[in-house]
């Protein structure tokens, strides 16, 4: 491969990610567990990118997380440790949600990876977070999926476990395969090779395998496959904020929408962006992943001018919380790819890149929330000094709104104690600041099956704030079923 070709592919992937997330941004989580109908136009113009960069910098969380990890490599080398990546998340100042914010809280409060991403310590462990920020690992590992997976292991377990971790491994492996592919006609093979990285017995692998099979059965009808995926795979067990709601941030179903867009897009950027976005749910990150993988095959120059409208206006703007712009990301990513290539037995000869290809290996099986099924929604009694409730089951999780109220200078850290059945089980700090919040404030899994009472004592209440608790989710060891 020519160095110029690899550069163009890496540049294209970063540009297409940025385009995809901007295109889907206006309808992110506006169509939950439903599709965007054909008669709704999703706008794109030469001002769409510049407007989003100026007014919605938090939209680009998938990209600024990637860039944070790339900066860690810049500072510490390609063998940077999991602790170094985690420390960068811990000191970051940008907006985060779900598994990422839980990981930042865990790291800030002394819980290191991989414990910070494990489902017992992170109720969002199966969420999409690592899936949307694993691009950097694949883009620095052309033709070397195992090298990408090794990086994924160090980074992905900071915030995710199980299916949440697999989402990142799968995306990174697709990028690694895409960079050494010559045509978008290879997309089905790229997807199937990348899926070999995921244990076949996992729910993640089974979900993506269904998408592949159903596409073969109905290659011209993406909506048919969408309905089948939604019917079989839309029930979420993990992320408490999405339980018993039409809200699904689970990694496997959002990866399904990425794959669905790639397969039915047939190598066409407009079809790929449109279909992936119209699948709904995380409708900005999914077209970003699909567009980035397609561009990693065909390169920047092959992206239609329609989609590159306005890109030049934002290419030198640093992303939120970083000092890295798109133009800088192109160069840094290629530099990291050079290092991974030579580390893994390849070499650079003039304008040629010699890559020692790798056959993907499968990562170990991980299962989050095993034996836990959400069965009930409850409303705790919240007073100035306590939060109390009772339930029957094996676990619970209390839910706060995704964004806390801004208290300005009157921020506070609540000190709390959690008593289950009269015994002190946890001491928990609840900061009221957005970047310090505990995204899921309280939870406990793997309790003995039976009736339980919970009392959370607020040791230092204040008049101007209260821990924000919306409701609770109860888990049992068997699912509820309805027969009719």
N, C-alpha and C positions, 0 to 999 in steps of 0.2 A: 504494500500500500504506500502511496505517496504521502509525505508529511502534510502537504497542502490539502489532500483529500481528508485526512484525519482531522485537521484543523477545521475544515469546512463542516464536517459532521458534528464536531463538538460545538462549534458556534451555532449551528442550526438547532441543536438540541436545547441549548440555553435560550435562544430566541423563541423557539416554539413553546417552551414551557411558559415563558413570560406572556406570550400572546394568548395561550390557552387559558391561563388563570385570569387574565384580564377579560377575555371574552365571556367566561362563565361567571365572573364575579357578581354581576347584578342579580343573579338568581341563585347564588350559593345558599343551599338549605331553604330555599323558597318552595321547592317542589320535593317534598319528602315522601318517599315510597310511592311516588307517582311520576309520570313523565311530563315533559313540557310539550304541549300539543303543537302540531304543525302550523297552525294559524297564528301562533305567537312569534313575532319576529324578534330575534336577539340582535341588537344593534352592533354595528362595527363601523368605525369611521377613522379618519386620520387624527382625530382628537381623543379617541377612546383611551389609548395608552397614557398620554400625557395627563389626562384628567384623573385617571386612577392613581398614577404616581403622585400627583399633587394632593389629592383629597382622600385617598384610601390606601395609605402605605401599609396598613396592617393586612391588606388583602394578600400580600406576598409572603405570608409566613412560610409557605413551602419552600420559597427560594431563599429567604434570608436565613433559614435554618441550615440549608445546604451550604451557604456561604460562610456561616459560622464554623462549620466543620472544616471547610477548606482553609479558613484562616488558622485553625488549630494545626493543620498540616504545614502551613506556611511557617508557623512559629516553632513547631516541634518535630517536623519531618513526617514522612509517610508511615513511620512506625509509631505515631502518636498513640498514647494509651487511652483506654476507656475512661480512666480518671481525668485525663486532660480534656477529653471531649466533654465530660460531665461538668467539669469546672467552668468551661466556657458557657454552657447552658445556665449554670447557677448564677453567673455574674451578668447574664444578658439583661437588657433593659426593654426589649421589644415585647409586643403582645403575644401571649401564648394561651392555648386552651387545651382541654381534655388531657390526653396522656402526656403531652409535652409540658403542660403547666403542672401536672401532678409530679412529673419527674423533676422539674425545676424546684418545686417545693421540697421534694424528698432530698435532693442534693443540698439545698440550702439548709436543711435541718439534719444533715449528717448521714443520710442513707445513701450509700454508694451503689453504683451499678455492679452486678446485674440486679441486685435487690430493688433498686429504685424503679425498675420497670416490671417486676414480677407482679402477677395478678393479686397476690395476697397483700401487696403494698401499693398497688396502683389499680383502682377499679376500672380504669380506661385502657388496660393493657392490650385489649384486642382492637383498639381503635385505629384509625387510618394514619396516625401521626408519622410513624417512621416510613410508611409507604410513600408519603409525599415529600420526603427529604432524603431519600436514599439515592437520588439521581447522581449526586457527586461521586458516589462509590462506583457506579457502573460506568460513568463517563471517564473515569481515570483507569479503567480496566478493559480496554478494547480486546475482545476475543478471549478474555480471561475471567470468566464468571466466578471461579473459585477465589481469585484475588479480591474481587468485589465482595464476595460473601465473607471473607475474612475481615474486611473492613466493617461490613454490616454487623458482624458479631460484636465488635468493639463499640459500635455506636448504637445499634438498634435496641440493645438490651438496657440502655439507659432509660428509655421511655416505654418500651413495649415488650411483650412476651407472646408466645403462641402465634395465633393468626395475625396479631398486630405486627409481630416481628417478621412473619412470613411475607406480609405485604411488601415490606422494604426489600427483602431478599429477592423476591420475584421481580420487582421493578428494576432493581440493580442488575439482575441477571439478564433481563430483556435488553437493557441499555448495552451491556457488554457484548451481547450477541448482535445487536443492531449495528454497532459501530463497524463490524467486520462483514456485514452483509451488503450486497450490491443492489438489491432491488426490493421494493415494497412487496413484491410477489412472495418474498420469503417470510412475510409476517407470520403465517400459521406455524411455520417451522421454528421461528424465533420464539414464539410463545410456548410451544411444546417443549423446546429444549430448556427454556428458563424454568418451566414448571417442574422439571426433573429435580430442581434444587429443593423442592418442598415435599415432605413425606406424603406418600400417596394416601395414607390412612387419615390424614388431617382433614378437617372440614374445609379448610382453605383450598387444598388441592381438589377436593371433590367438587366444590363450587365452580372453580375455574374449568375443571374437566367437563362439567355440565355445559358451560358456555360454548366450549369447543365443539362438543357433540351436537348441541342444538343448532349451532351455526351450520354445521354440515347438513343437518336435516332441513333447515330452512335458510339457505344462503342469501336469499333476497328479501327477507322479512325480519328486520331487527326487532320490531315490536313483538313479534311472536316469542323470540328468545327473551326479551325483557320481561314479558309476562310470566314466563316459566321460571326465570331466575327469581323474580320477586315473590312468586307463590311459594317456592321451596326454601329460599334462603334469607327472607327478610326479617325473620324473627331474631331479635337481638337478645343475648343473654348478659353481656358485659355492661358496657357504659351505662350507668344508672340514669343519666339524663334522657336516654332514648328509650327506656323500657316503658312499655304500654303506651307508646306514642308513635305517630308516623314520622319518626326521626331516626335515621340510621347512619351512624358514623363508623360502623364496623368495617374493618379492613377488607374482608373477603368480598362483601357485596359491592364495595366501591372499586375493588380490583376487577370484579366482574364487569362493571360498566366500562372500565378502561379497555379490557380485552374485547368487549362487545363493540366498542367504537373502532378499535383497530381492525377487527375482522370485517365488520360491515362497511368500514370506511374505504376499503379496497385501495389504499394508498393515496387517496384524494384528501388533501388537507381540509377542505371545506366540509366534506361528508364526515371526516373523522372528528373534527371539532363539534360539528352540529349534533351528530348522533350521541357522542359521549356526554355532551352537555345536556341534551334532552333526556338522558336517562335519569336526571334528577339527583337527589341526595347531595353529595359534596361536588356540586356542579361546576366549581372552578378548578379544584385540584385535579379532578379526573381528566378533563380535556388537556390540562397542562402535562400530565404524564403521557397520555396518548400522543399528543402532538410532539412532545420531546422525543419519544421513542421512534415515531415515524421520521422525524427530521434527522435522528442519529443514523438512519439508513441512507437517506437521500441528500442530506446536507443543506446548508443555509441557502445556497444559490437556488435550490429547487423549491423553496417555500414561495408560493405565489406572491406577487407584489401587493395584491389586495390585502393579504394578512400582515405584510411588513409595513403597512401605512402607519406613519408616526413613530416607527421604531427608532429612527435616528434621533428623535427629539428626547428620548429617555435613556439612550444607551450609555450616557456618561453620568447618570444620576445614581448615587449610592443607595442601596436598599436599606430599609429601616434597620437601625441598630448595627449597621456594618459600615465599613469604609470601601466596599466593593461595588462597582457598577457592572453592568452587563459586559461592556468592553473589557473590563479587567477580568471578569469571570471567564471569558473565552480563553484568555492567555494563561491564567492560573490553572485552569482545568487541563489545558494541553500540557503544561509543564508537569503537572502531577501524573498525567498519563505517560509521559516520557520516563518518569522515574519508576512507575510500576512495570512498564514494558521491560526495561533493562533489569530490574530486580528479578523478574520472572523468566529470564533467559533470552529475551529479545534484544534487539539492538537498532540503533539509528545509523543508517549509512547514507550520508548526503541528504537527499530529499526522500529517501526510502525509509520505511518503517518495517522492520521484520518482527512479527509477533509470534510468540510460541503459544499456539492455541491450547485451550484447556477444555476437556470434557467435563461438564458440570457434575459436581458431587452433591449428594443430598444432605441437608442439615438434620440434626436430631429432632425427634418428635417432641413438641411442647404443646400442652393442652391447658388453656386457661379456664377457670371456673368449672373444672370437671366436677360433675355431680351436683351442680348448683343450677336451680331453675327459678326464675322470678315468678312469683305466684300471687302477689298482693301489693297494692299500693296503700300506704297508711299515712295518717296525718299526726305527727308528734304534737304534744302540748309544749309550747314554747313560752317561757316566762323570762323575766329579767335575769334570773339566777339558774334556771334549769331547762333542760330539754328532756322530756320523758315520753316513753311509749312502751307498749308490750306487743309481742307477736308470737306466732307459733311457726317454727321452721328451723333452718340451720344457719341463717345469716341475714344481714341487713345492710343497706347503704342509704344514707341520707343525701338528699339532692339540694344543691344551691343553684341559683340562676347562673348562667354561663359567664356573666359579667357582673361584678360587684359595683355597688354605688360608690361614686367618687366622694370621699370625705375630705379631700384636700389636705390641709395641714393637720386635721384632727384624726389622723390615722391611729390605729390601735391594734395591739396584738392580744387577743383573748387567750387566757390560760384556762384550759379545761381539763377535767378528769372524767373518764368514761367508766361507769360501773355497770356491769352486766350480771344480773342475778345477785346483786349486792356486793360483788367483788370488783375491785379496781383492776381494769385491764389495760388502760392506756392513759397517757397524759399527752394532750394534743394542744399545739399552739395554732391559733387561727388569726393570721394577719388580715387586716381589712384592705390592704393595698392590692391592686390588680396583679402586679408581678409577684407578690408574695403569697397570694391566696392558696389555700388547699382546695383544689377544684372540686373534689368530692370531700365534704368536711368530715364525715364520720362513716365508718363501715366496719364490719367484722364478718368473716366467713369461717366455715368449718366448725361451727358450734355444734354441740350435741343436739340431735333432733328433739324438739319438744317446745314447751312454752318458755319464753324468756321475757324478762323485764329489763329495760335500759334506762339509766338516769345519767345524763351528762350535766355535770356541775360547772357553771361558769364562775370561776374564782375571782375575776376582776371585772365585773360588769361596769358599764359606763352609760350615761344618760343619752348620748348622741348616736349610739350604734348598738346593734344586736347581731349575733351570728345569723346569717340569712339562711333559713331552712325552709324549703318549699314543701317537701313531702319526703316519704321514705319508701324504699322498695324492700320487700321481704322475699327471701330465697328459701326453697325447700329442696329435698333430695329427689323429688319426682315432679314432673311438669303437671300443671293443671290441664285438663282436657274438657272439651265441650262436645257432647254427643247429641245429634238431632237429625 
